[in-house]
Amino acid sequence: MSAAPPLRDTLLLEVRDLEVQVLTGVYSEETHLPQPLRISITADLDIPEHFDPDTPLDASKSYLDLKAAATGLPRGVHFTLIEAVAEHIADTLFIGDDRVRSVTVHIVKLAIAEHGEAIGITMTRHRR
């Protein structure tokens, strides 16, 4: 009988419910002005064996990096699909830090809700 692989510790870094104005959409009424999106991001990171009380920030990742990936989308670029917005955010986080194993981006299109419902996508990308 073969031994089971060792369990992998995980650290999920999260930023939730950022409201970001993004130029996105397919329909003519959506393509001229940015529309509000609610974006949440979870990044799965490689982590050290142990976090001591004086462990420096560079042993993890700053939450502000996740926030910047969502709020720093390129100005003037029209993302036809919100899936492309999620892809851009994930790529930004992968490029910025080799410790990021996967990124999950949840996007809600606020402008199309009529009764407070959350209409959108959740995309998870794994480092390849």
Secondary structure, 3 states (H helix, E strand, C coil): CCCCCCCCCCEEEEEEEEEEEECECCCCCCCCCCEEEEEEEEEEECCCCCCCCCCCHHHCCCHHHHHHHHHCCCCCCCECCHHHHHHHHHHHHHHHCCCEEEEEEEEEEHHHCCCCCCCEEEEEEECC
